[in-house]
Amino acid sequence: MAVSTSGGGRQVMDKEHAVKIPEHVAIIMDGNGRWAKKRGLPRTVGHKKGVDAVHEAVRVAAAAGISYLTLFAFSSENWTRPESEVNDLMGLLKTFIRGDLAELHAENVRIRVIGSRENLRGDILPLLIEAEETTKANTGLTLVIAFNYGSRDEIARAARKLAQKVVAGSMRVEDINAVALDRELDTSGIPDPDLLIRTSGEERLSNFLLWQAAYAELLFIPDFWPDFSRETFYAALASYANRERRFGGVVDVAAVS
């Protein structure tokens, strides 16, 4: 995928390669704390800089024609972090929604939140619902925020829903298959990610979209999340465009030669 510069330096994907833009990009935003530590700063500063990187990622995704951008904002395991850091992260989430919701809505961005909503703090859940309700009719980029999310928990919750349907008599055991389970996941109606990016140099999925990422192209980059720039995102898209996706099959050499 070529990247060109035009319009006073604004980077755009050229039309020749536009068909290779992924429909859905998912990102594990990792490294805020290490970014801050490397500079002798509190972890809170790293998280704040990470929000700036979120803004840039959303802008690039919308400009590049990506339909879905999923960001791993807060995992179900993150509650075990020090209370002060959790409170800081909750504060940043509230600031992001309150400060950016109007702009995202004006830009035709639709917000969808995935993750467990059980036992969420009373000051958080209404904001998540407000973000979804305010933007539900928008038709541009869908920004999926994975909050209080853990993939194993998501799959277990989906399995319980199917079991309840069987017990209620509205579904037969033999009707349970991959399609049925997929419909019960938090991501129901959202296409599987084509490209999954993790920053900070770590090379693992950390309980993120384990079901959905079965055939995603994985890209692990060394940059800490606060350093994730427009150029970094476009380079990731270029890497994706050069990959050969087979989904478990083989490529017909004669067809592409």
C-alpha positions in Angstrom: 0.0 0.0 0.0 1.6 3.2 -1.1 1.6 6.3 1.1 1.7 9.6 -0.7 2.0 13.2 0.6 -0.4 15.8 -0.7 -2.4 18.8 0.5 0.4 20.4 2.5 1.8 17.2 3.9 -1.4 15.3 4.7 -0.8 11.6 4.1 -3.4 9.7 2.2 -3.6 6.2 0.8 -3.4 6.2 -3.0 -6.4 5.0 -5.0 -4.5 2.2 -6.7 -4.1 0.4 -3.4 -7.3 1.5 -1.7 -8.9 -2.0 -2.1 -6.2 -3.3 0.3 -7.2 -1.2 3.2 -8.4 -3.4 6.1 -12.1 -3.1 7.0 -11.4 -3.7 10.7 -8.2 -2.8 12.6 -7.9 -3.7 16.3 -5.2 -2.3 18.5 -3.7 -3.3 21.9 -2.6 0.0 23.2 0.4 -1.0 25.3 3.3 0.8 26.8 1.9 4.0 28.5 3.6 3.2 31.8 6.9 2.2 30.3 6.9 5.3 28.1 6.5 7.5 31.2 9.1 5.5 33.2 11.7 5.8 30.5 11.3 9.6 30.9 11.2 9.6 34.7 7.6 10.7 34.7 4.5 9.3 36.6 2.6 6.6 34.8 -0.4 9.0 34.8 1.5 11.2 32.3 1.9 8.2 30.0 -1.8 7.5 30.1 -2.6 11.1 29.2 -0.2 11.0 26.3 -1.8 7.7 25.3 -5.1 9.6 24.9 -3.4 11.9 22.3 -2.4 8.8 20.4 -6.1 7.6 20.4 -7.1 10.9 18.8 -4.5 10.4 16.1 -5.5 6.8 15.5 -9.2 7.7 15.1 -8.3 10.5 12.6 -6.1 8.2 10.5 -8.6 5.4 10.5 -11.4 7.6 9.3 -9.2 9.3 6.7 -7.9 5.9 5.4 -11.4 4.5 4.9 -11.2 1.9 7.7 -14.8 0.9 8.7 -14.1 -0.4 12.3 -11.3 0.5 14.8 -11.3 -1.4 18.0 -9.2 -0.2 20.9 -8.3 -2.2 24.0 -9.0 0.5 26.5 -9.3 -1.4 29.8 -9.1 -5.1 30.4 -11.1 -7.0 33.0 -7.7 -7.8 34.6 -6.7 -4.1 34.9 -8.8 -3.8 38.0 -5.9 -5.5 39.9 -3.7 -2.5 39.3 -3.1 0.0 42.1 -6.3 1.9 43.1 -4.8 5.2 42.3 -3.9 4.2 38.8 -7.3 2.7 38.2 -8.9 6.0 39.3 -6.6 7.9 37.0 -7.6 5.7 34.1 -11.3 6.1 34.9 -10.8 9.8 35.0 -9.2 9.8 31.6 -12.1 7.7 30.2 -14.6 10.2 31.6 -12.6 13.1 30.2 -12.4 11.5 26.8 -16.1 10.8 26.5 -17.2 14.1 27.9 -14.6 16.1 25.9 -14.6 14.2 22.6 -18.1 12.8 22.2 -19.5 15.9 20.6 -16.6 16.1 18.1 -16.8 12.4 17.3 -20.5 12.7 16.8 -20.0 15.7 14.5 -17.5 13.6 12.5 -20.1 10.9 12.0 -18.2 8.4 14.2 -20.3 5.6 15.8 -19.2 4.4 19.2 -19.8 0.9 20.4 -18.6 -0.5 23.7 -17.7 -4.2 24.3 -17.0 -5.9 27.6 -18.8 -6.9 30.7 -21.2 -4.2 32.1 -21.8 -6.1 35.4 -20.8 -4.2 38.5 -19.4 -1.2 36.7 -19.0 2.0 38.7 -22.1 4.2 38.7 -20.2 7.1 37.2 -18.9 5.1 34.3 -21.8 3.0 32.9 -24.1 5.9 32.1 -21.3 7.6 30.1 -20.7 4.5 28.0 -24.4 4.2 27.3 -24.6 7.9 26.4 -21.8 7.5 24.0 -23.5 4.6 22.2 -26.9 6.2 22.2 -25.7 9.6 21.0 -23.8 8.1 18.0 -25.9 5.0 17.1 -27.3 6.4 13.9 -23.9 7.6 12.6 -22.6 5.9 9.4 -18.9 6.7 9.4 -16.1 5.0 11.3 -17.3 2.6 14.0 -15.0 3.1 17.1 -15.2 0.0 19.2 -14.0 0.6 22.8 -13.1 -2.6 24.6 -13.7 -1.6 28.3 -13.8 -4.1 31.2 -13.2 -6.6 28.4 -11.6 -10.0 28.6 -12.1 -12.5 25.7 -12.4 -15.6 27.8 -15.1 -13.9 29.9 -16.9 -12.8 26.7 -16.8 -16.4 25.3 -18.1 -17.8 28.6 -20.9 -15.3 28.7 -21.9 -16.2 25.2 -21.8 -19.9 26.0 -24.1 -19.3 29.0 -26.6 -17.4 26.8 -26.7 -20.4 24.4 -27.1 -22.8 27.3 -30.0 -20.7 28.6 -31.7 -20.9 25.2 -31.4 -24.7 25.2 -32.9 -24.9 28.7 -35.7 -22.6 27.7 -36.4 -24.8 24.7 -35.8 -22.1 22.1 -32.7 -23.8 20.8 -31.5 -27.3 20.2 -28.1 -28.5 21.3 -27.3 -29.6 17.8 -27.9 -26.0 16.6 -25.0 -24.7 18.6 -22.1 -24.0 16.2 -19.6 -21.3 15.5 -22.1 -19.0 13.9 -24.5 -19.3 16.8 -21.8 -18.5 19.3 -20.5 -15.6 17.2 -24.0 -14.0 17.4 -23.9 -14.0 21.2 -20.5 -12.4 21.5 -20.1 -8.7 22.4 -18.9 -8.1 18.8 -22.0 -9.5 17.2 -22.6 -7.7 13.9 -19.0 -6.5 13.7 -16.7 -8.2 11.2 -13.6 -10.0 12.5 -10.5 -7.8 12.6 -8.3 -8.0 9.5 -5.3 -6.5 11.2 -4.4 -6.6 14.9 -1.7 -4.3 16.1 0.1 -4.4 19.5 2.5 -1.7 20.5 5.4 -1.7 23.0 7.2 -4.7 21.5 5.2 -7.3 23.5 4.1 -10.3 21.3 0.9 -11.7 22.8 -2.8 -11.2 22.6 -3.4 -10.8 26.4 -7.0 -12.1 26.3 -8.0 -9.7 23.5 -10.4 -10.8 20.7 -9.2 -14.5 20.9 -12.2 -15.8 19.0 -12.4 -12.9 16.5 -8.7 -12.8 15.7 -8.6 -16.4 14.5 -7.4 -15.2 11.0 -6.3 -11.6 11.7 -2.9 -10.5 10.5 -0.8 -9.8 13.6 1.6 -6.9 13.8 3.8 -6.3 16.8 5.6 -3.0 16.8 8.3 -1.7 19.2 6.8 1.8 19.7 5.1 2.5 23.0 1.5 3.6 22.5 2.1 7.3 23.3 4.5 7.3 20.3 2.0 5.8 17.9 1.8 8.4 15.2 0.1 8.9 11.9 3.3 7.6 10.2 3.3 4.5 12.4 -0.3 3.8 11.5 0.2 4.2 7.8 3.3 2.0 8.0 1.2 -0.7 9.6 -1.4 -0.4 6.8 1.4 -0.7 4.3 2.6 -3.9 6.0 -0.9 -5.3 6.0 -1.3 -4.6 2.2 1.9 -6.6 1.5 0.7 -9.7 3.3 -0.9 -12.7 1.6 -4.1 -13.8 3.4 -5.2 -17.4 2.8 -7.6 -18.2 5.7 -6.3 -21.7 5.9 -6.4 -22.3 2.2 -3.8 -22.0 -0.6 -3.2 -19.4 -3.2 -4.0 -20.2 -6.8 -0.7 -19.3 -8.4 -2.1 -19.5 -11.9 -4.9 -17.1 -11.0 -2.6 -14.4 -9.7 0.2 -14.7 -12.3 
